[in-house]
Amino acid sequence: MSTVESEPSSSPPPEPAAPERVPSKQPPIPFIRGEDRVRKMLPQRKLPHCLDHRFVDVRTPNNLPLYWLGVPMNINSVARYANEHGFAIPRFNSPPGSDPGVMSMVKTWGNIIEHFYREHGTYIKLKEVWDARTLIIAFFSNREVEDITFGRTRPIRQLLEDLGYGENEPLMWYLDRDEDSFVHESSPDLLHCL
């Protein structure tokens, strides 16, 4: 048996890889009774970092107020879209003298929601929010931001285009109007400042 000695290497040993840098999260913004700080921040095209649980040190997204990504609803655009794409459901028991082709908007809207969910896996909601004159067509909440991908936003943008929404009516983040169940762990008075 021969023994082979290895010669010392002329190159230094590799340095250990630097630990992966985890971005630090900021503390939640202070909420003061009687202020409307959050309402003044929205609507916006991009969710401010101080309202996004990925950047705020909270245990769960439920510890922040609820916001929705959507556009104000235009009932005429929805009716036109429903007729053009075969989603319109006629209204039964219409009052005497009404047009025979009147659609049931509740059932028609439900038909659109069901179809979009089946085709694209995104559930469309109608939400009452601050700073919108009508209900908004909402696609995601701030508690679902990890689920927002290009693959999921492409059909949303196509739907908005089909509904007649243009560049001047972009998706925006809106504060939910019903925050009755929200209480920040360090700010029980938050409801008064929304």
C-alpha positions as semicolon CSV with decimal commas, in nm:
position;residue;x (nm);y (nm);z (nm)
1;M;0,000;0,000;0,000
2;S;0,137;0,333;-0,092
3;T;0,070;0,644;0,098
4;V;0,016;0,958;-0,102
5;E;0,057;1,285;0,071
6;S;-0,133;1,576;-0,068
7;E;0,052;1,894;-0,128
8;P;-0,074;2,202;0,043
9;S;-0,304;2,404;-0,177
10;S;-0,175;2,738;-0,294
11;S;-0,519;2,897;-0,296
12;P;-0,690;2,996;0,029
13;P;-0,999;2,802;0,134
14;P;-1,327;2,947;0,007
15;E;-1,494;3,194;0,238
16;P;-1,829;3,092;0,381
17;A;-2,127;3,239;0,198
18;A;-2,270;3,551;0,352
19;P;-2,595;3,486;0,534
20;E;-2,904;3,574;0,333
21;R;-3,010;3,925;0,421
22;V;-3,362;3,938;0,553
23;P;-3,516;4,282;0,517
24;S;-3,618;4,428;0,848
25;K;-3,980;4,517;0,889
26;Q;-4,097;4,852;1,016
27;P;-4,319;4,883;1,321
28;P;-4,689;4,949;1,259
29;I;-4,774;5,315;1,221
30;P;-4,928;5,465;1,532
31;F;-5,300;5,526;1,512
32;I;-5,444;5,808;1,718
33;R;-5,809;5,827;1,815
34;G;-5,998;6,076;1,601
35;E;-5,748;6,087;1,313
36;D;-5,815;5,961;0,962
37;R;-5,453;5,884;0,877
38;V;-5,522;5,563;0,685
39;R;-5,809;5,712;0,485
40;K;-5,581;5,994;0,371
41;M;-5,327;5,744;0,233
42;L;-5,569;5,570;-0,002
43;P;-5,678;5,522;-0,278
44;Q;-5,344;5,464;-0,449
45;R;-5,215;5,253;-0,735
46;K;-4,945;5,102;-0,513
47;L;-5,010;4,990;-0,157
48;P;-4,792;5,200;0,076
49;H;-4,530;4,991;0,258
50;C;-4,661;5,106;0,597
51;L;-4,994;4,937;0,512
52;D;-4,847;4,619;0,359
53;H;-4,791;4,330;0,602
54;R;-4,486;4,217;0,404
55;F;-4,310;4,534;0,523
56;V;-4,472;4,585;0,865
57;D;-4,388;4,388;1,177
58;V;-4,727;4,233;1,255
59;R;-4,810;3,876;1,350
60;T;-5,075;3,836;1,083
61;P;-5,213;4,047;0,796
62;N;-5,536;4,066;0,996
63;N;-5,355;4,305;1,232
64;L;-5,373;4,575;0,964
65;P;-5,687;4,738;0,823
66;L;-5,848;4,574;0,521
67;Y;-5,788;4,724;0,175
68;W;-5,911;4,611;-0,165
69;L;-5,751;4,628;-0,509
70;G;-6,018;4,720;-0,759
71;V;-6,198;4,976;-0,975
72;P;-6,526;5,165;-0,925
73;M;-6,815;4,969;-1,075
74;N;-6,982;5,104;-1,387
75;I;-7,318;4,925;-1,409
76;N;-7,368;5,019;-1,777
77;S;-7,033;4,866;-1,872
78;V;-7,117;4,549;-1,680
79;A;-7,457;4,522;-1,855
80;R;-7,299;4,572;-2,200
81;Y;-7,027;4,316;-2,121
82;A;-7,286;4,064;-1,996
83;N;-7,494;4,100;-2,313
84;E;-7,191;4,073;-2,543
85;H;-7,049;3,764;-2,370
86;G;-7,371;3,573;-2,301
87;F;-7,379;3,620;-1,923
88;A;-7,705;3,819;-1,908
89;I;-7,989;3,651;-1,721
90;P;-8,338;3,788;-1,794
91;R;-8,541;3,932;-1,513
92;F;-8,854;3,734;-1,435
93;N;-9,167;3,885;-1,284
94;S;-9,085;4,226;-1,431
95;P;-9,331;4,500;-1,345
96;P;-9,601;4,559;-1,608
97;G;-9,486;4,796;-1,881
98;S;-9,114;4,729;-1,836
99;D;-8,889;4,629;-2,125
100;P;-8,910;4,256;-2,200
101;G;-8,530;4,229;-2,239
102;V;-8,444;4,367;-1,894
103;M;-8,180;4,161;-1,719
104;S;-8,154;4,072;-1,354
105;M;-7,830;4,248;-1,258
106;V;-7,793;4,044;-0,938
107;K;-7,815;3,711;-1,122
108;T;-7,614;3,841;-1,417
109;W;-7,335;3,966;-1,188
110;G;-7,335;3,628;-1,011
111;N;-7,300;3,460;-1,350
112;I;-6,996;3,678;-1,434
113;I;-6,836;3,607;-1,095
114;E;-6,887;3,232;-1,128
115;H;-6,747;3,222;-1,482
116;F;-6,440;3,429;-1,393
117;Y;-6,366;3,212;-1,090
118;R;-6,402;2,890;-1,290
119;E;-6,179;3,018;-1,570
120;H;-5,912;3,206;-1,373
121;G;-5,933;3,106;-1,005
122;T;-5,993;3,462;-0,885
123;Y;-6,311;3,547;-0,699
124;I;-6,448;3,893;-0,786
125;K;-6,625;4,083;-0,510
126;L;-6,826;4,404;-0,486
127;K;-6,704;4,613;-0,193
128;E;-6,804;4,936;-0,030
129;V;-6,491;5,141;0,027
130;W;-6,385;5,490;0,128
131;D;-6,335;5,752;-0,145
132;A;-6,529;5,579;-0,421
133;R;-6,868;5,704;-0,537
134;T;-6,992;5,353;-0,609
135;L;-6,912;5,000;-0,504
136;I;-6,582;4,878;-0,642
137;I;-6,515;4,560;-0,835
138;A;-6,251;4,411;-0,604
139;F;-6,007;4,138;-0,699
140;F;-5,764;4,107;-0,406
141;S;-5,728;4,231;-0,050
142;N;-5,405;4,336;0,118
143;R;-5,423;4,004;0,306
144;E;-5,375;3,819;-0,025
145;V;-5,081;4,014;-0,171
146;E;-4,864;3,703;-0,193
147;D;-5,123;3,559;-0,433
148;I;-5,099;3,849;-0,680
149;T;-4,897;3,720;-0,975
150;F;-4,868;3,820;-1,339
151;G;-5,062;3,506;-1,432
152;R;-5,351;3,612;-1,209
153;T;-5,350;3,980;-1,307
154;R;-5,344;3,923;-1,683
155;P;-5,709;3,797;-1,697
156;I;-5,811;4,078;-1,461
157;R;-5,661;4,338;-1,692
158;Q;-5,831;4,170;-1,989
159;L;-6,167;4,176;-1,808
160;L;-6,123;4,545;-1,727
161;E;-6,039;4,616;-2,090
162;D;-6,348;4,420;-2,201
163;L;-6,556;4,622;-1,953
164;G;-6,428;4,943;-2,111
165;Y;-6,189;5,055;-1,838
166;G;-5,896;5,245;-1,983
167;E;-5,556;5,365;-1,867
168;N;-5,720;5,655;-1,683
169;E;-5,913;5,409;-1,462
170;P;-5,637;5,191;-1,313
171;L;-5,662;4,932;-1,040
172;M;-5,631;5,114;-0,708
173;W;-5,607;5,016;-0,342
174;Y;-5,909;5,132;-0,138
175;L;-5,978;5,115;0,235
176;D;-6,271;4,886;0,320
177;R;-6,570;5,075;0,455
178;D;-6,663;4,802;0,708
179;E;-6,378;4,761;0,950
180;D;-6,601;4,670;1,245
181;S;-6,404;4,357;1,326
182;F;-6,060;4,516;1,296
183;V;-5,877;4,607;1,614
184;H;-5,500;4,648;1,601
185;E;-5,343;4,476;1,900
186;S;-5,175;4,798;2,013
187;S;-5,447;5,037;1,896
188;P;-5,796;4,939;2,013
189;D;-5,920;5,286;1,913
190;L;-5,833;5,242;1,544
191;L;-6,196;5,231;1,436
192;H;-6,227;5,597;1,524
193;C;-5,940;5,702;1,296
194;L;-6,032;5,510;0,982
